[in-house]
């Protein structure tokens, strides 16, 4: 029941640490630092960017340790990775820690990456499960296409060149 009072948003790092312990795993400096960096980030980060940020907050943590922490946190479903382009994967906190999952969409024209609702592909996921027994996990890649601005620009360019 809603009591009308505003409740503070739970800290996703605190919740992630609770879940690490619930799985019987160790809560390490590196894991906690990675979680904090991702919680404070305004965008998805590469492993190298995470390493750089962790190095500023917790000097002495080795790059390999960060990769291992990312692997463990992903295995525990606390961190998700996405390939947004052909380059390195980017990481972010799992949707259940930050208010819901999302799907990434990337414009082939300008490269802008945005989020779409996590249930966007539920129909396709249901069909794949029913017809092939396949469980779709669409958060690992970005759907590609054309944003409205680039589509409009392409449309104007095409009309101009046809005349």
DSSP file (Angstrom, degrees, kcal/mol; ACC not computed):
  #  RESIDUE AA STRUCTURE BP1 BP2  ACC     N-H-->O    O-->H-N    N-H-->O    O-->H-N    TCO  KAPPA ALPHA  PHI   PSI    X-CA   Y-CA   Z-CA
    1    1 A X              0   0    0      0, 0.0     2,-0.5     0, 0.0     0, 0.0   0.000 360.0 360.0 360.0 138.8    0.0    0.0    0.0
    2    2 A X        -     0   0    0      1,-0.1     0, 0.0     2,-0.1     0, 0.0  -0.686 360.0-169.4 -82.8 122.3    1.3    3.5   -0.9
    3    3 A X        -     0   0    0     -2,-0.5    -1,-0.1     2,-0.2     3,-0.1   0.416  41.8-117.2 -92.4   2.3    1.6    5.6    2.2
    4    4 A X  S    S+     0   0    0      1,-0.3     2,-0.2     0, 0.0    -2,-0.1   0.252  76.7 121.5  84.7 -14.3    2.2    8.8    0.2
    5    5 A X        -     0   0    0      1,-0.1     2,-0.5     0, 0.0    -1,-0.3  -0.538  68.7-114.2 -83.0 148.8    5.7    9.3    1.5
    6    6 A X        -     0   0    0     -2,-0.2     2,-0.4    -3,-0.1    -1,-0.1  -0.702  30.0-155.0 -82.2 129.8    8.7    9.4   -0.8
    7    7 A X        -     0   0    0     -2,-0.5     3,-0.1     1,-0.0     2,-0.0  -0.866  22.5-108.2-106.2 138.8   11.0    6.5   -0.2
    8    8 A X        -     0   0    0     -2,-0.4     2,-0.3     1,-0.1     3,-0.0  -0.332  35.7-107.7 -64.3 144.6   14.7    6.7   -1.1
    9    9 A X        -     0   0    0      1,-0.1    -1,-0.1    -2,-0.0     3,-0.1  -0.565  42.4-109.7 -69.2 129.7   15.8    4.8   -4.2
   10   10 A X        -     0   0    0     -2,-0.3     2,-0.5     1,-0.1    -1,-0.1  -0.333  31.7-107.7 -63.3 143.6   17.8    1.8   -3.0
   11   11 A X     >  -     0   0    0      1,-0.2     4,-2.1    -3,-0.0     3,-0.2  -0.592  22.9-146.9 -70.8 119.9   21.5    2.0   -3.7
   12   12 A X  H  > S+     0   0    0     -2,-0.5     4,-2.4     1,-0.2    -1,-0.2   0.801  97.0  56.4 -62.6 -26.8   22.1   -0.5   -6.5
   13   13 A X  H  > S+     0   0    0      2,-0.2     4,-2.7     1,-0.2    -1,-0.2   0.920 106.4  48.9 -69.9 -42.5   25.6   -1.2   -5.1
   14   14 A X  H  > S+     0   0    0     -3,-0.2     4,-2.1     1,-0.2    -2,-0.2   0.922 113.9  47.0 -61.1 -43.9   24.2   -2.1   -1.7
   15   15 A X  H  X S+     0   0    0     -4,-2.1     4,-2.1     2,-0.2    -2,-0.2   0.903 111.8  50.3 -65.0 -41.5   21.7   -4.4   -3.3
   16   16 A X  H  X S+     0   0    0     -4,-2.4     4,-2.4     2,-0.2    -2,-0.2   0.910 109.5  50.7 -64.0 -42.0   24.3   -6.0   -5.6
   17   17 A X  H  X S+     0   0    0     -4,-2.7     4,-2.3     1,-0.2    -1,-0.2   0.903 109.0  52.3 -61.6 -40.9   26.6   -6.7   -2.6
   18   18 A X  H  X S+     0   0    0     -4,-2.1     4,-2.1     1,-0.2    -1,-0.2   0.910 110.9  47.4 -60.2 -41.9   23.6   -8.3   -0.8
   19   19 A X  H  X S+     0   0    0     -4,-2.1     4,-1.4     2,-0.2    -2,-0.2   0.856 107.9  55.0 -70.7 -34.8   23.1  -10.5   -3.8
   20   20 A X  H  <>S+     0   0    0     -4,-2.4     5,-2.2     1,-0.2     3,-0.5   0.952 111.6  44.6 -59.9 -48.8   26.8  -11.4   -4.0
   21   21 A X  H ><5S+     0   0    0     -4,-2.3     3,-1.9     1,-0.2    -2,-0.2   0.887 107.8  58.1 -62.8 -39.2   26.7  -12.6   -0.4
   22   22 A X  H 3<5S+     0   0    0     -4,-2.1    -1,-0.2     1,-0.3    -2,-0.2   0.798 104.7  52.0 -62.9 -27.8   23.4  -14.4   -0.9
   23   23 A X  T 3<5S-     0   0    0     -4,-1.4    -1,-0.3    -3,-0.5    -2,-0.2   0.420 119.0-113.6 -86.0   1.4   25.2  -16.5   -3.7
   24   24 A X  T < 5S+     0   0    0     -3,-1.9    -3,-0.2     1,-0.2     2,-0.2   0.716  71.8 138.2  74.5  20.1   27.9  -17.3   -1.2
   25   25 A X      < -     0   0    0     -5,-2.2     2,-0.3    -6,-0.2    -1,-0.2  -0.540  58.0 -98.2 -95.8 163.3   30.5  -15.3   -3.2
   26   26 A X        -     0   0    0     -2,-0.2     2,-0.8    -3,-0.1    -1,-0.1  -0.593  22.0-138.9 -81.6 140.0   33.2  -13.0   -1.9
   27   27 A X        -     0   0    0     -2,-0.3     2,-0.2     4,-0.1   -10,-0.0  -0.887  34.8-176.8 -95.8 108.4   32.6   -9.3   -1.8
   28   28 A X     >  -     0   0    0     -2,-0.8     4,-2.5     1,-0.1     5,-0.2  -0.609  40.5-113.3-106.8 165.4   36.0   -7.9   -2.9
   29   29 A X  H  > S+     0   0    0     -2,-0.2     4,-2.7     1,-0.2     5,-0.2   0.916 118.3  50.1 -59.3 -43.8   37.3   -4.4   -3.3
   30   30 A X  H  > S+     0   0    0      2,-0.2     4,-2.6     1,-0.2     5,-0.2   0.930 111.0  47.1 -64.5 -46.0   37.5   -4.8   -7.1
   31   31 A X  H  > S+     0   0    0      1,-0.2     4,-2.3     2,-0.2    -1,-0.2   0.926 115.2  46.0 -61.9 -44.5   33.9   -6.1   -7.3
   32   32 A X  H  X S+     0   0    0     -4,-2.5     4,-2.3     1,-0.2    -1,-0.2   0.906 112.9  50.1 -65.8 -40.7   32.6   -3.3   -5.2
   33   33 A X  H  X S+     0   0    0     -4,-2.7     4,-2.5    -5,-0.2    -2,-0.2   0.907 110.4  49.8 -64.8 -41.7   34.6   -0.7   -7.0
   34   34 A X  H  X S+     0   0    0     -4,-2.6     4,-2.5     1,-0.2     5,-0.2   0.933 111.2  49.6 -61.8 -45.9   33.4   -1.9  -10.4
   35   35 A X  H  X S+     0   0    0     -4,-2.3     4,-2.4    -5,-0.2    -2,-0.2   0.908 111.6  48.6 -59.7 -42.7   29.8   -1.8   -9.2
   36   36 A X  H  X S+     0   0    0     -4,-2.3     4,-2.1     2,-0.2    -1,-0.2   0.916 110.4  50.7 -65.9 -42.9   30.2    1.7   -7.9
   37   37 A X  H  X S+     0   0    0     -4,-2.5     4,-1.0     1,-0.2    -2,-0.2   0.935 113.9  44.7 -59.6 -45.9   31.8    2.9  -11.1
   38   38 A X  H  < S+     0   0    0     -4,-2.5    55,-0.3     1,-0.2     3,-0.2   0.872 111.5  52.7 -68.1 -36.0   28.9    1.5  -13.1
   39   39 A X  H  < S+     0   0    0     -4,-2.4    -1,-0.2    -5,-0.2    -2,-0.2   0.856 114.2  42.9 -66.4 -33.8   26.3    2.8  -10.7
   40   40 A X  H  < S+     0   0    0     -4,-2.1    -1,-0.2    -5,-0.2    -2,-0.2   0.604  93.3 104.5 -87.5 -12.3   27.8    6.3  -11.0
   41   41 A X     <  -     0   0    0     -4,-1.0     4,-0.1    -3,-0.2     3,-0.0  -0.407  56.8-156.4 -74.5 145.0   28.3    6.2  -14.8
   42   42 A X  S    S+     0   0    0     -2,-0.1     2,-0.3     2,-0.1    -1,-0.1   0.461  80.2  28.0 -95.1  -4.3   25.9    8.1  -17.1
   43   43 A X  S    S-     0   0    0     48,-0.1     2,-0.2    -5,-0.0    48,-0.1  -0.906  98.6 -79.2-144.9 171.5   26.7    5.8  -20.0
   44   44 A X        -     0   0    0     -2,-0.3     2,-0.3    48,-0.1    48,-0.2  -0.545  50.8-147.7 -74.7 143.4   27.9    2.3  -20.7
   45   45 A X  E     -A   91   0A   0     46,-1.9    46,-3.0    -2,-0.2     2,-0.1  -0.871   7.6-126.0-120.1 146.2   31.6    1.8  -20.2
   46   46 A X  E  >  -A   90   0A   0     -2,-0.3     4,-2.3    44,-0.3     5,-0.2  -0.383  36.6-105.9 -76.0 165.1   34.2   -0.4  -21.7
   47   47 A X  H  > S+     0   0    0     42,-0.6     4,-2.8     1,-0.2     5,-0.2   0.880 123.0  53.8 -60.3 -37.5   36.4   -2.6  -19.5
   48   48 A X  H  > S+     0   0    0      2,-0.2     4,-2.4     1,-0.2    -1,-0.2   0.902 108.4  48.2 -64.9 -40.4   39.3   -0.1  -20.1
   49   49 A X  H  > S+     0   0    0      2,-0.2     4,-2.2     1,-0.2    -2,-0.2   0.884 112.2  49.6 -66.8 -37.5   37.2    2.8  -19.0
   50   50 A X  H  X S+     0   0    0     -4,-2.3     4,-2.9     2,-0.2     5,-0.2   0.929 110.1  51.1 -64.8 -44.8   36.1    0.9  -15.9
   51   51 A X  H  X S+     0   0    0     -4,-2.8     4,-2.7     1,-0.2    -2,-0.2   0.922 109.8  49.8 -58.0 -44.8   39.7    0.0  -15.1
   52   52 A X  H  X S+     0   0    0     -4,-2.4     4,-1.3     1,-0.2    -1,-0.2   0.916 113.5  45.5 -61.5 -43.4   40.7    3.7  -15.4
   53   53 A X  H  X S+     0   0    0     -4,-2.2     4,-1.6     1,-0.2    -2,-0.2   0.903 113.7  48.5 -68.4 -40.7   37.9    4.8  -13.1
   54   54 A X  H  X S+     0   0    0     -4,-2.9     4,-4.0     1,-0.2    -2,-0.2   0.896 106.5  58.1 -65.4 -39.0   38.6    2.0  -10.5
   55   55 A X  H  < S+     0   0    0     -4,-2.7    -1,-0.2    -5,-0.2    -2,-0.2   0.847 106.6  48.4 -60.2 -34.2   42.3    2.9  -10.6
   56   56 A X  H  < S+     0   0    0     -4,-1.3     3,-0.3    -5,-0.2    -1,-0.2   0.881 120.1  37.1 -72.0 -36.8   41.5    6.4   -9.5
   57   57 A X  H  < S+     0   0    0     -4,-1.6     2,-0.2     1,-0.2    -2,-0.2   0.841 134.8  19.4 -84.3 -35.2   39.2    5.2   -6.7
   58   58 A X  S >< S-     0   0    0     -4,-4.0     3,-1.4    -5,-0.2    -1,-0.2  -0.642  81.4-157.6-137.9  76.6   41.2    2.2   -5.6
   59   59 A X  T 3  S+     0   0    0     -3,-0.3     3,-0.1     1,-0.2    -3,-0.1  -0.194  74.5  39.4 -56.6 144.6   44.8    2.5   -6.8
   60   60 A X  T 3  S+     0   0    0      1,-0.3     2,-0.5    -5,-0.1    -1,-0.2   0.279  74.0 131.3 100.2 -11.1   46.7   -0.8   -7.1
   61   61 A X    <   -     0   0    0     -3,-1.4    -1,-0.3    -7,-0.1     2,-0.1  -0.664  57.6-127.6 -77.3 124.2   43.8   -2.9   -8.5
   62   62 A X     >  -     0   0    0     -2,-0.5     4,-1.5     1,-0.1     3,-0.4  -0.368  10.4-120.6 -75.3 149.8   45.3   -4.8  -11.4
   63   63 A X  H  > S+     0   0    0      1,-0.2     4,-2.0     2,-0.2     3,-0.2   0.882 114.1  55.1 -54.9 -43.3   43.6   -4.7  -14.9
   64   64 A X  H  > S+     0   0    0      1,-0.2     4,-2.4     2,-0.2    -1,-0.2   0.874 103.4  55.8 -60.7 -37.3   43.2   -8.5  -14.8
   65   65 A X  H  > S+     0   0    0     -3,-0.4     4,-2.4     1,-0.2    -1,-0.2   0.874 105.7  51.5 -63.0 -37.5   41.4   -8.3  -11.5
   66   66 A X  H  X S+     0   0    0     -4,-1.5     4,-2.7    -3,-0.2    -2,-0.2   0.922 109.5  49.5 -66.0 -43.6   38.9   -5.9  -13.1
   67   67 A X  H  X S+     0   0    0     -4,-2.0     4,-2.3     1,-0.2    -2,-0.2   0.912 112.5  47.8 -61.5 -41.7   38.2   -8.3  -16.0
   68   68 A X  H  X S+     0   0    0     -4,-2.4     4,-2.6     2,-0.2    -1,-0.2   0.900 111.1  51.0 -65.4 -39.9   37.7  -11.1  -13.5
   69   69 A X  H  X S+     0   0    0     -4,-2.4     4,-2.9     2,-0.2     5,-0.2   0.922 110.1  49.6 -63.2 -43.5   35.4   -9.0  -11.4
   70   70 A X  H  X S+     0   0    0     -4,-2.7     4,-2.2     2,-0.2    -2,-0.2   0.918 111.4  49.4 -61.1 -43.5   33.4   -8.1  -14.5
   71   71 A X  H  X S+     0   0    0     -4,-2.3     4,-2.5     2,-0.2    -2,-0.2   0.934 113.6  45.6 -60.6 -46.5   33.1  -11.8  -15.5
   72   72 A X  H  X S+     0   0    0     -4,-2.6     4,-1.9     1,-0.2    -2,-0.2   0.919 113.4  49.0 -64.3 -43.8   32.0  -12.8  -12.0
   73   73 A X  H  <>S+     0   0    0     -4,-2.9     5,-3.0     1,-0.2     6,-1.3   0.845 112.2  48.9 -67.2 -32.7   29.5  -10.0  -11.7
   74   74 A X  H ><5S+     0   0    0     -4,-2.2     3,-1.6    -5,-0.2    -1,-0.2   0.914 109.2  52.2 -70.8 -41.8   28.1  -10.9  -15.1
   75   75 A X  H 3<5S+     0   0    0     -4,-2.5    -2,-0.2     1,-0.3    -1,-0.2   0.840 109.1  50.8 -59.8 -34.2   27.8  -14.5  -14.1
   76   76 A X  T 3<5S-     0   0    0     -4,-1.9    -1,-0.3    -5,-0.2    -2,-0.2   0.386 116.6-117.7 -84.3   2.9   25.9  -13.4  -11.0
   77   77 A X  T < 5S+     0   0    0     -3,-1.6    -3,-0.2     2,-0.2    19,-0.2   0.854  86.4 112.8  61.7  38.3   23.5  -11.4  -13.2
   78   78 A X  S   <S+     0   0    0     -5,-3.0    16,-2.4     1,-0.3     2,-0.4   0.606  75.5  37.2-107.9 -21.3   24.6   -8.1  -11.6
   79   79 A X  E     -B   93   0A   0     -6,-1.3     2,-0.4    14,-0.3    -1,-0.3  -0.983  69.6-158.9-131.2 141.7   26.3   -6.6  -14.6
   80   80 A X  E     -B   92   0A   0     12,-3.1    12,-2.1    -2,-0.4     2,-0.3  -0.923   5.6-150.6-119.2 147.1   25.3   -6.9  -18.3
   81   81 A X  E     -B   91   0A   0     -2,-0.4     2,-0.4    10,-0.2    10,-0.2  -0.876  10.7-171.6-115.2 153.2   27.5   -6.4  -21.3
   82   82 A X  E     -B   90   0A   0      8,-2.7     8,-2.8    -2,-0.3     2,-0.9  -0.999  23.0-138.6-142.0 136.6   26.5   -5.2  -24.7
   83   83 A X  B     +c  141   0B   0     57,-2.4    59,-1.1    -2,-0.4     6,-0.1  -0.856  27.4 171.5 -92.9 106.2   28.3   -5.0  -28.0
   84   84 A X        -     0   0    0     -2,-0.9     2,-0.2     4,-0.4    -1,-0.2   0.768  67.5  -2.3 -86.5 -27.8   27.2   -1.6  -29.3
   85   85 A X  S    S-     0   0    0      3,-0.3    57,-0.1     2,-0.2    21,-0.0  -0.642  95.6 -75.0-141.4-162.8   29.5   -1.5  -32.2
   86   86 A X  S    S+     0   0    0     -2,-0.2     3,-0.1    -3,-0.1    -3,-0.0   0.564 107.1  77.4 -81.0  -7.6   32.3   -3.7  -33.6
   87   87 A X  S    S-     0   0    0      1,-0.2    -2,-0.2     0, 0.0    -3,-0.0   0.076  97.2 -32.6 -88.4-158.0   34.7   -2.7  -30.9
   88   88 A X        -     0   0    0      1,-0.1    -4,-0.4    -5,-0.1    -3,-0.3  -0.083  68.8 -99.0 -60.2 153.5   34.9   -3.7  -27.3
   89   89 A X        -     0   0    0     -6,-0.1   -42,-0.6    -3,-0.1     2,-0.3  -0.330  34.0-140.4 -66.1 153.2   31.9   -4.7  -25.2
   90   90 A X  E     -AB  46  82A   0     -8,-2.8    -8,-2.7   -44,-0.2     2,-0.3  -0.866  13.5-143.8-115.7 156.1   30.4   -2.1  -22.9
   91   91 A X  E     +AB  45  81A   0    -46,-3.0   -46,-1.9    -2,-0.3     2,-0.3  -0.854  21.7 163.3-123.0 152.1   29.1   -2.8  -19.4
   92   92 A X  E     - B   0  80A   0    -12,-2.1   -12,-3.1    -2,-0.3   -53,-0.1  -0.966  46.8 -78.9-155.6 163.8   26.2   -1.5  -17.2
   93   93 A X  E     - B   0  79A   0     -2,-0.3   -14,-0.3   -55,-0.3     5,-0.1  -0.362  59.4 -94.4 -65.2 147.2   24.4   -2.6  -14.1
   94   94 A X    >>  -     0   0    0    -16,-2.4     3,-1.9     1,-0.1     4,-0.7  -0.299  35.3-114.1 -61.8 147.2   21.8   -5.3  -14.7
   95   95 A X  G >4>S+     0   0    0      1,-0.3     5,-3.2     2,-0.2     3,-1.0   0.810 111.5  63.1 -55.5 -37.0   18.3   -4.0  -15.2
   96   96 A X  G 345S+     0   0    0      1,-0.3    -1,-0.3     3,-0.2     3,-0.1   0.693 102.7  52.0 -67.4 -15.0   16.9   -5.5  -12.0
   97   97 A X  G <45S+     0   0    0     -3,-1.9    -1,-0.3     1,-0.1    -2,-0.2   0.686 117.0  36.4 -87.8 -20.0   19.3   -3.3  -10.0
   98   98 A X  T <<5S-     0   0    0     -3,-1.0    -2,-0.2    -4,-0.7    -1,-0.1   0.101 126.9 -76.2-126.7  22.7   18.3    0.0  -11.7
   99   99 A X  T   5S-     0   0    0     -4,-0.5    -3,-0.2    -3,-0.1     2,-0.1   0.586  94.5 -22.4 100.9   9.0   14.6   -0.2  -12.4
  100  100 A X      < -     0   0    0     -5,-3.2     2,-0.1    -6,-0.2    -2,-0.1  -0.422  69.4 -80.8 135.0 153.6   14.2   -2.5  -15.3
  101  101 A X        -     0   0    0     -2,-0.1    17,-1.2    -5,-0.1     2,-0.3  -0.368  39.8-168.0 -79.5 161.6   15.9   -4.0  -18.3
  102  102 A X  E     -D  117   0C   0     15,-0.2     2,-0.4    16,-0.2    15,-0.2  -0.969  17.5-130.9-145.3 161.2   16.3   -2.2  -21.6
  103  103 A X  E     -D  116   0C   0     13,-2.3    13,-2.9    -2,-0.3     2,-0.4  -0.890  26.5-126.6-111.4 144.1   17.2   -3.0  -25.2
  104  104 A X  E     -De 115 142C   0     37,-0.6    39,-3.0    -2,-0.4     2,-0.4  -0.742  20.3-169.8 -95.0 139.0   19.8   -1.0  -27.0
  105  105 A X  E     -De 114 143C   0      9,-2.6     9,-2.7    -2,-0.4     2,-0.4  -0.997   5.2-166.3-126.6 133.0   19.2    0.6  -30.4
  106  106 A X  E     -De 113 144C   0     37,-3.2    39,-1.7    -2,-0.4     2,-0.4  -0.969  18.5-129.9-125.9 130.7   22.0    2.2  -32.5
  107  107 A X  E  >  - e   0 145C   0      5,-2.4     4,-1.2    -2,-0.4    39,-0.2  -0.628   7.2-152.4 -78.1 129.2   21.6    4.4  -35.5
  108  108 A X  T  4 S+     0   0    0     37,-3.4    38,-0.1    -2,-0.4    -1,-0.1   0.683  92.7  50.7 -73.0 -18.4   23.8    3.3  -38.4
  109  109 A X  T  4 S+     0   0    0     36,-0.4    -1,-0.1     3,-0.1    37,-0.1   0.966 128.8   9.6 -83.0 -62.6   24.0    6.9  -39.6
  110  110 A X  T  4 S-     0   0    0      2,-0.1    -2,-0.1     0, 0.0    -1,-0.1   0.574  92.6-124.4 -99.6 -11.4   25.0    9.0  -36.7
  111  111 A X     <  +     0   0    0     -4,-1.2    -3,-0.1     1,-0.3     2,-0.0   0.473  51.1 158.8  84.3   0.5   25.9    6.2  -34.2
  112  112 A X        -     0   0    0     -6,-0.1    -5,-2.4     1,-0.1     2,-0.5  -0.347  27.5-152.8 -61.8 135.3   23.6    7.4  -31.5
  113  113 A X  E     +D  106   0C   0     -7,-0.2     2,-0.3    -9,-0.0    -7,-0.2  -0.940  21.3 167.3-110.6 130.6   22.7    4.7  -29.0
  114  114 A X  E     -D  105   0C   0     -9,-2.7    -9,-2.6    -2,-0.5     2,-0.4  -0.850  31.1-108.3-134.3 173.5   19.5    4.9  -27.1
  115  115 A X  E     -D  104   0C   0     -2,-0.3     2,-0.3   -11,-0.2   -11,-0.2  -0.804  22.5-167.3-106.8 144.8   17.4    2.6  -25.0
  116  116 A X  E     -D  103   0C   0    -13,-2.9   -13,-2.3    -2,-0.4     4,-0.0  -0.872  44.6 -75.0-120.7 159.0   14.1    0.9  -25.8
  117  117 A X  E >   -D  102   0C   0     -2,-0.3     3,-1.8   -15,-0.2     4,-0.2  -0.206  39.3-124.3 -55.8 142.9   11.8   -0.8  -23.3
  118  118 A X  T 3  S+     0   0    0    -17,-1.2     3,-0.5     1,-0.3   -16,-0.2   0.727 109.2  57.4 -61.5 -23.8   13.0   -4.2  -22.1
  119  119 A X  T >  S+     0   0    0      1,-0.2     3,-1.9   -18,-0.2     4,-0.3   0.357  73.5 106.6 -89.9   7.1    9.8   -5.9  -23.2
  120  120 A X  T <  S+     0   0    0     -3,-1.8     3,-0.3     1,-0.3    -1,-0.2   0.842  86.0  37.1 -54.1 -38.6   10.1   -4.7  -26.8
  121  121 A X  T 3> S+     0   0    0     -3,-0.5     4,-2.9    -4,-0.2    -1,-0.3   0.153  79.6 114.2-104.1  18.4   11.1   -8.1  -28.1
  122  122 A X  H <> S+     0   0    0     -3,-1.9     4,-2.7     1,-0.2     5,-0.2   0.879  77.1  53.0 -57.8 -38.8    8.8  -10.2  -25.9
  123  123 A X  H  > S+     0   0    0     -3,-0.3     4,-2.2    -4,-0.3    -1,-0.2   0.937 112.3  43.5 -62.0 -46.9    6.7  -11.3  -28.9
  124  124 A X  H  > S+     0   0    0      2,-0.2     4,-2.6     1,-0.2    -2,-0.2   0.897 114.0  51.6 -65.5 -40.0    9.8  -12.6  -30.8
  125  125 A X  H  X S+     0   0    0     -4,-2.9     4,-2.3     1,-0.2    -2,-0.2   0.912 110.3  48.9 -63.6 -42.0   11.1  -14.2  -27.6
  126  126 A X  H  X S+     0   0    0     -4,-2.7     4,-2.5    -5,-0.2    -1,-0.2   0.905 112.0  48.3 -63.3 -42.2    7.9  -16.0  -27.0
  127  127 A X  H  X S+     0   0    0     -4,-2.2     4,-2.9     2,-0.2     5,-0.3   0.920 111.4  49.4 -66.4 -43.5    7.8  -17.2  -30.6
  128  128 A X  H  X>S+     0   0    0     -4,-2.6     4,-2.4     1,-0.2     6,-1.6   0.903 112.7  48.5 -61.2 -41.0   11.4  -18.5  -30.4
  129  129 A X  H  X5S+     0   0    0     -4,-2.3     4,-1.2     4,-0.3    -2,-0.2   0.929 116.0  43.0 -64.5 -44.9   10.7  -20.3  -27.2
  130  130 A X  H  <5S+     0   0    0     -4,-2.5    -2,-0.2    -5,-0.2    -1,-0.2   0.899 124.0  34.1 -69.2 -41.7    7.5  -21.9  -28.5
  131  131 A X  H  <5S+     0   0    0     -4,-2.9    -2,-0.2    -5,-0.2    -3,-0.2   0.794 138.0  12.6 -87.8 -29.5    8.9  -22.9  -31.9
  132  132 A X  H  <5S-     0   0    0     -4,-2.4    -3,-0.2    -5,-0.3    -2,-0.2   0.454  90.4-118.2-128.8  -3.8   12.5  -23.7  -31.1
  133  133 A X     << +     0   0    0     -4,-1.2     2,-0.4    -5,-0.7    -4,-0.3   0.758  65.6 148.3  68.3  22.6   12.9  -23.9  -27.4
  134  134 A X        -     0   0    0     -6,-1.6     2,-0.7    -7,-0.1    -1,-0.2  -0.766  43.2-145.7 -97.5 132.9   15.3  -21.0  -27.6
  135  135 A X        -     0   0    0     -2,-0.4     2,-0.3    -3,-0.1    -9,-0.1  -0.876  18.2-144.0 -99.4 114.0   15.6  -18.4  -24.9
  136  136 A X        -     0   0    0     -2,-0.7     2,-0.4   -11,-0.2   -11,-0.0  -0.588  18.4-176.4 -79.5 132.7   16.3  -15.0  -26.3
  137  137 A X    >   +     0   0    0     -2,-0.3     3,-1.0     1,-0.1     4,-0.1  -0.781   8.4 172.8-124.9  84.8   18.7  -12.7  -24.4
  138  138 A X  G >   +     0   0    0     -2,-0.4     3,-0.8     1,-0.2   -34,-0.4   0.442  58.4  84.4 -79.0   1.5   18.6   -9.5  -26.5
  139  139 A X  G 3  S+     0   0    0      1,-0.2    -1,-0.2   -36,-0.1   -59,-0.0   0.635  75.7  71.4 -79.8 -10.5   20.6   -7.3  -24.1
  140  140 A X  G <  S+     0   0    0     -3,-1.0   -57,-2.4   -58,-0.2     2,-0.3   0.611 102.8  34.8 -81.1 -11.7   24.0   -8.5  -25.4
  141  141 A X  B <  S-c   83   0B   0     -3,-0.8   -37,-0.6   -59,-0.2     2,-0.4  -0.899  78.7-116.5-136.0 164.8   23.7   -6.7  -28.7
  142  142 A X  E     -e  104   0C   0    -59,-1.1     2,-0.3    -2,-0.3   -37,-0.2  -0.868  26.0-127.0-101.8 136.9   22.4   -3.4  -30.1
  143  143 A X  E     -e  105   0C   0    -39,-3.0   -37,-3.2    -2,-0.4     2,-0.3  -0.652  31.8-145.6 -75.3 136.2   19.6   -3.5  -32.6
  144  144 A X  E     +e  106   0C   0     -2,-0.3     2,-0.3   -39,-0.2   -37,-0.2  -0.787  40.1 108.6-111.0 152.8   20.6   -1.4  -35.6
  145  145 A X  E     -e  107   0C   0    -39,-1.7   -37,-3.4    -2,-0.3     2,-0.4  -0.884  64.2 -57.0 178.7-148.6   18.6    0.8  -37.9
  146  146 A X        -     0   0    0     -2,-0.3   -39,-0.1   -39,-0.2    -2,-0.0  -0.982  38.9-134.2-128.2 128.2   18.1    4.5  -38.6
  147  147 A X     >  -     0   0    0     -2,-0.4     4,-2.6     1,-0.1     5,-0.2  -0.281  35.5-102.9 -70.6 165.9   17.1    7.2  -36.2
  148  148 A X  H  > S+     0   0    0      1,-0.2     4,-2.4     2,-0.2     5,-0.2   0.887 120.1  51.2 -59.9 -40.9   14.4    9.7  -37.3
  149  149 A X  H  > S+     0   0    0      2,-0.2     4,-2.3     1,-0.2    -1,-0.2   0.932 113.6  42.7 -64.5 -46.1   16.9   12.5  -38.0
  150  150 A X  H  > S+     0   0    0      2,-0.2     4,-2.8     1,-0.2     5,-0.2   0.880 113.6  52.4 -69.3 -36.6   19.2   10.3  -40.2
  151  151 A X  H  X S+     0   0    0     -4,-2.6     4,-2.4     2,-0.2    -1,-0.2   0.921 111.4  47.0 -63.2 -43.0   16.2    8.7  -42.0
  152  152 A X  H  X S+     0   0    0     -4,-2.4     4,-2.5    -5,-0.2    -2,-0.2   0.904 113.0  49.0 -65.0 -41.3   14.9   12.2  -42.8
  153  153 A X  H  X S+     0   0    0     -4,-2.3     4,-2.4     2,-0.2    -2,-0.2   0.919 112.7  47.4 -64.0 -44.1   18.3   13.4  -44.0
  154  154 A X  H  X S+     0   0    0     -4,-2.8     4,-2.5     1,-0.2    -2,-0.2   0.895 111.5  51.4 -63.6 -40.3   18.7   10.3  -46.1
  155  155 A X  H  X S+     0   0    0     -4,-2.4     4,-2.3    -5,-0.2    -2,-0.2   0.917 111.1  47.0 -63.8 -44.1   15.2   10.8  -47.5
  156  156 A X  H  X S+     0   0    0     -4,-2.5     4,-2.2     2,-0.2    -2,-0.2   0.907 113.1  49.3 -64.2 -41.2   15.9   14.4  -48.4
  157  157 A X  H  X S+     0   0    0     -4,-2.4     4,-2.2     1,-0.2    -2,-0.2   0.902 111.1  49.4 -64.9 -41.8   19.2   13.5  -50.0
  158  158 A X  H  X S+     0   0    0     -4,-2.5     4,-1.3     2,-0.2    -2,-0.2   0.910 111.4  48.7 -64.5 -42.9   17.6   10.7  -52.1
  159  159 A X  H  X S+     0   0    0     -4,-2.3     4,-0.9     1,-0.2    -2,-0.2   0.897 111.6  50.5 -64.0 -39.4   14.8   13.1  -53.3
  160  160 A X  H  < S+     0   0    0     -4,-2.2     3,-0.5     1,-0.2    -2,-0.2   0.897 110.3  48.0 -66.6 -41.3   17.4   15.7  -54.2
  161  161 A X  H  < S+     0   0    0     -4,-2.2    -1,-0.2     1,-0.2    -2,-0.2   0.727 106.9  57.4 -75.4 -20.4   19.6   13.3  -56.2
  162  162 A X  H  <        0   0    0     -4,-1.3    -1,-0.2     1,-0.2    -2,-0.2   0.738 360.0 360.0 -78.2 -23.0   16.6   11.9  -58.1
  163  163 A X     <        0   0    0     -4,-0.9    -1,-0.2    -3,-0.5    -2,-0.1   0.489 360.0 360.0 -73.1 360.0   15.5   15.3  -59.5
